[in-house]
Amino acid sequence: MRYINELREGEMLTEVYLCKIKNTLKTKMGKSYYSLVLQDKTGTLDAKVWELSNGIENFDQMDYIYIQGQITSFQGALQLNVNRIRKCQEGEFDPKDYMPVSKRDINEMFQELLSLIQTVKEPHLRKLLDAFFVEDKEFIKIFKDHSAAKSVHHGFIGGLLEHTLGVTKMCDYMASTYPVLNRDLLITSAIFHDVGKTEEISQFPQNDYTDDGQLLGHIYIGTEILGMKIRTIPGFPVKLASELKHCILAHHGELEYGSPKKPAIVEAVALNFADNADAKIQTMTEILDSAGDSTEWLGFNRLFESNIRATSK
């Protein structure tokens, strides 16, 4: 199979991809064409079908399609000009080739997360953690398979788990370094900080925003999920519940970044820094991975507001 990250400008391509997005648009002259986003486990590719001829069979978004075309370049990015399409039948493709997956072992990461959960001593926080990550088998499956984003960072199967583990390990380090931090509260907040993404973003292969994701966002959703579960735990301290929910509400750090509240307690500050660090380092990692062995400047990146490149070898 020719994976998307292997494609080069000028080559002719005959391959099967998942049609992630299909839009019917019109040129300035009023001629209809298809604008597609194709996907495999290595990434996505913009594609255009300029001629809606007999060589273009009927297909829908989220179908696996057999395509023929030529790789071109448009505004610095690869694009596929398609001249033939047919919808694939079962047995003509392996879904595993089209779903991006964490490079790390998902079960090993989950066991590492469970080990961190076992270090939480406060009984109510521990019961809350166990309710999700030990007792709820359906939630565990969803959490382990989920991505942490539609794009930007950790947008792959196991991405939510990988990101959560990374943030929690950073918080564990900070708690061991700064005695001012309440370790149990910080670790619990880190593990739950993105739990709302299990409902904000649909599962693969869609991996797109749900209605609640668009209307509410993962910060509100996650806080609500925790609030409902907390109410089922007898004697859960009211102030502790508020502090935990505040950490979730404030973990993006700034109102303009989507947090309903700015950090008001030290654990929320620590969680914000850990979340931001893990997300940005992973984003940089994914950008550099896509550039291969190049140490050339890769151009201006909007997230980092800087021209970036790989470190010299």
Secondary structure, DSSP 8 states (H G I E B T S, - for coil): ---GGG--TT-EEEEEEEEEEEEEEE-TTS-EEEEEEEEETTEEEEEEE----TTB----TT-EEEEEEEEEEETTEEEEEEEEEEE--TTS--GGGSS-B-SS-HHHHHHHHHHHHTT---HHHHHHHHHHHTS-HHHHHHHHH--S-SSSS--SBTHHHHHHHHHHHHHHHHHHH-TTS-HHHHHHHHHHTTTTHHHHB--TTT--B-HHHHHT-HHHHHHHHHHHHHTTSTT--HHHHHHHHHHHHTTT-SGGGT-SS---SHHHHHHHHHHHHHHHHHHHHHHHHHTTT--S---EETTTTEE------
